[in-house]
């Protein structure tokens, strides 16, 4: 993609970049805190929740969110493999000064799993993580290519961890796309898996550089459509979902219908679109979610889609946090969630690297 394409995309999605610059550090913080919050808050609902008679899932989630002010000092809500792997992506980008180094990132995935294997990793990815940390692995992308009889995984594990990549370049969308695709291929060799990560990274990047006051949903979706039309070629799966979103935003279907149309599953193409839609739907009030906080509204809505709640909420939280910034993160969450200080540190380090970025190549 040319830089002309990038500038056209950015112009359509952002409005006035100058108005965004002063709050950009806050957007970095909001992105990583939003992703962490979605993971921690969505995790209790992932395996299905036994609801009291007559109580809907959304009502239960709202009550859960409203409980935080009275639970300060309680044990922390812990993160899952979603955040564990996203932290490894961020640390690799920080260590490599914003460059993508496949071996460094792969090694960090392996070491993080070895250090804390109980974070809820998928059964398939753990089969290849040891090889990613083995210095004798000649082709670092080869282990992922062997999975599922050679077709590779199309799960959402690449997309769930990709938020730091969406933050890593201020003026080069091509670079965001390339790093998202290549870093996802370390574990997800199927095009549905890595294209889902591309969509998620570009959604984060576009939200980061958008003005939340003048944000235009149609322009945002059109920008993502241009990216996915080029990335997918004739496949049109993700692009088709983005087109469907335009109709859904006009008709406002129930959360049950959203889950049927866009998905709530572990497959990337059945979860990433749901995360994007959750953000866009929650730009305006949602019946049954009594909060004016748009980030909180987004996470409640995403979790209410049921299914893979932690991952969909984490992806939605990353996009919404990049749009709204740190100010939209409730203080009670900082008390209730594990590892918020780490998320803030990584966000600040990534911001400092991005602010100082010059011409650079990526290391394979």
N, C-alpha and C positions, 0 to 999 in steps of 0.2 A: 504494500500500500504506500502511496506517495504521501509526502508531507502536505500536499494540497488537499488530499482526502482527509488527513488528520485535521487540518485547520477548518475545513468545512464541517466536519463532525463536531468539533469543539465549539464552533460558532453556533451551530444549531442547538447544542445541548446546554450552553452555559449562560448566554446573555452577556453580562459584563464581567469579565475575569477580574478586572481591577477591584471590584467590590468584594471579591472572594478572598483575595490575597491576604488581607489582614487577619483572617480567621482560619487560615489554612492549617496551622499547627493544631488548632482545636479540632479540625476535621479529621486529621490523622488520629488524634486521640479518640475521637468519637467512633471512628471506624473500628479500631481494635477493641475498644471497650464494648461497642455494640455487638461485635462478633462473639466476644467472651460472654456477654450477658445472654445472648440468644442460646448459646451452648449450655450454660449453667442452668438457666431458667427453663429451657425446653427439655432438658434431660429427664426430670421426674415424670414427664408425660410420654416418653419415647416408647415404652413397652405397653402402652395402653393404661388408662387410669379407671379404676372402678368408681364410677360416679354415684353420688347419693341419688335416690329415686327422685325424678322430676327436675334434676339439675343438668343443664347442658354442659358440654365441654368448655365452651366459651365462658359461661358463668363461673365455672370452677377455676379457670385460669385467671379471670378477673379477681376473684377472691384471693387466690394465691398471691398475685402481684400486690394487692392492697394490704397484705399482711406484713410487708417488710418493715414499715415504720415501727411496728410493735415487736420486732424480732432482732433489733440491734444487739450485738453481742452473742447471738446464737452461733452455732457451728456454721462454717462457710458452706455455700453450695459449690460443689466441685465441678471442674471442667472434664470433658471427655477427650477422646482421640482427636476430635475436630480441632480443639484448641491446641492440643499437644503437637499436632503436625503443623498447624499454622505458626506456632511459636518457633518451630524448627525452620520454616520458610523465612520468617523474619530474621532470625539469628544468622542464617546463612547470608541473606542479603546485606545485613549490617556488617558482618565479618568481611565480606567481599566488596564492601564499599559500593553497594548498589548493583554490582554485577551478578550475573547468574553463573554459578559454578556447579555443574551437575554433580560431581563427586562430593563436594563439600555438603551440598544439600542432602544427597542420598545418605551420606554417613550420619548426618544429624538425625534423619528419620530413624535409622537403625539404632543409634545410641539412645535416643529418647525412648524408643520402645523397650530396649533392654533395661533402662533405668526404671521405668514405670509401666510395666506391661498390662496393668489392670485398669487402664483408662477406657476400655470398651472398644478396642480395635476389632475390625472385621476379620473373620476367619481366613479370608483369602489373602489380604495384604500381609498378614503376619507370616505367611509362607515365604515371602520374598524379602522381607525386611533384613534378615541376617545377611543375605547376599549383597544388599545395598551397602552394608558396612564392611564388606570384605575387600581389602585392597587387592586381592587376587582376581576379583571380578573384572574381566577384561572389558566387556561392553556393559556399562552401567544401566543401559536401557533394556538389556536382554532378559533379565528375570521377569519383568512385567509382560513381555511379549509371549512368554510361555503359558500364561494363565488362560483358563477357559479354552483349552484345546487350541491355543495359538491365536484366538480372536482378541484377547486382552479384556480387561475389565471396563465396563461402562458405568460403574458406580459413581457416586458423587464424592468420593474421597479426594479427588483432585480439586474439585470446586470448593469443598468445605474449607480448605486450608489456603486458598489463593488470595485472600484479601490483601496481604502485604504486597503482593505483586501489583495490584491495582494502584498502590500508593507510590510505586518505585520510580515513576518517570513523569515529569511535569509536561513535557512537550513532544512525546514520541509514543503515539498509540501503537505503532508497529512493534515497538519494543515490549510493551505490555502484553500484546497478543503472543509474541514469540516466547517470552519467558513463561507465560501461563501455559501455553501448549507444551513446551519442552519439559518444564518442571513437573507437569501432570503426567507426562509419559513415563516418568520414573516408576510409577505404580499403576497407571491406567493407560494401557496401550490402545484401547478401542477409541475410535474417533468420537463416539458419543460421550465418552468419559472426558477426553481432553477438550472437546469443543464446549462442553458444559462449563469447564473451568475458564475457557476464554470468555464466554458470555458473562460469567460472574465477575471476572477481573475487570472487564470493560464496563460493567454496570457500576462497580465500585469507583473506577477511574472517572467515569462520566459524572457520577454523583458528587465526587470530590471537587470537581471543577464547575459545579452548577450553583446558581444562586437560589437558595431555598425560598426566597421571597417571590421571585419571578419564575420559578420552576414551571416548565411546560411539559406535561406528560407526553403529549404527542411528539414533540421534538426529541425528548429523551428516547422514546421507543423507536422513532425513525433513525436516530443515530445508531442505536444498537442493531437495528435491522440492516443498515448498510454494512456494518461490520460482519454480521452473521451471514448475510447473503454472499459476501466475498469468501468468508472462511469456509462455509459449508458447500458452496458451489450449487450443484443440482439437488443436494440432499434435502434442504429446506425444512428440517425437523424443528430446530430451534427458531429459525425465522418464522416458521408457521405458527409456533406458539406465541411469538411476539405479536404477530398479526391478530391472533385470536384474543390477546389481551385487550386490544383496542375495543373490540366488541364487548368484551366482558366488563370493562370499566364503564361502558355506557349503560349496560343492562343490570349491573350489580347483582350477580348471582349469589346464592347462599354459599357458605364455606364448604358445604358438602358438594355442591356442584363445581366449585373451584377445584377441589381435590380430585374430582372425577375428570375434569378437563385438563388440568395442568399437572396433576399428580401430587402425591405426598409420600413417595417411596424412596428407596435408596438408589435407584437408577438416576443418573445425572439429568437425563431428559425428562424425568418425572419428579424433579424436585427443584432444580435451579429456576425454571420458569415460575414456579409457585412462590419462590423467595422474591423474585423481581416484582411479581404481581402484588404481593403483600405490601411492599413498600409503596407502590403507586396507589393502591386502594386506600391506604391509610394516610394519604395526604389530606383527606377530608374525614370528618367524623364517621364512625361506624356504630350503627345501632347495637347496643349491648356492651359497648366498651366505653365506660364513663370516664375518660381522661382526655385532657387537651394536650398531653405530652405525646408527640407524634412517634418518637422512638418506642416508647412504652406501648402505644397503640399498635404499632407494627409487630412487635414481638408477641403480644397477646393474640393478634389475628393469625400470625404465622403458626403459633402453637395450636390454635383452634382448628387448623386444617387437619390435625391429627397425623398419624403415621410417623415419619422420621422427623419428629418434632425438634430435636436439638439441632440437627444439621440445617433444616429449612429456616429455623429461627436464627441460627448463627449467620447464615448467608444473608438473610434479610436484615439482620442487625448491622452487619458490616456495611451494606449499601446505605441504610438509613443513617447510621452513625457518621458515614462520610459526608452525607448531605447536611445533617443538622449540627454536627459538632459535639464536643464534650459537654456543652451547656445543657444538652437535652438528656444527659445521663443522670438519673436520680441519685442523690447522695446516698440514699439507703442501699442502693446496689453496690456502691463501693465498700460498704460495711459487710454486705451479705455474700459477695462473690469472692471466690478464690483468685489470687494472682492478678488483681487489678493494678498493683504497683508495677508488675512486669509488663503489662499491656501498655501502661503509660510510658515506661522507659523505652520500650521498643518503638512506640509511635514517635517519640521525640527523636530517637536516633535515626529512624527512617526519614523523618522530616528534615533533619540537619543534612543528611546525605543528599536528599533530593534538592535541597536549596543550593547545594554546592556542586551539583552534577554538571559535568562538561561532556565532551565527546568521549565515548568509551565503547569498547567492544565487550561481548560476553564470552566467558570462558566455558568451553564444553568439557 
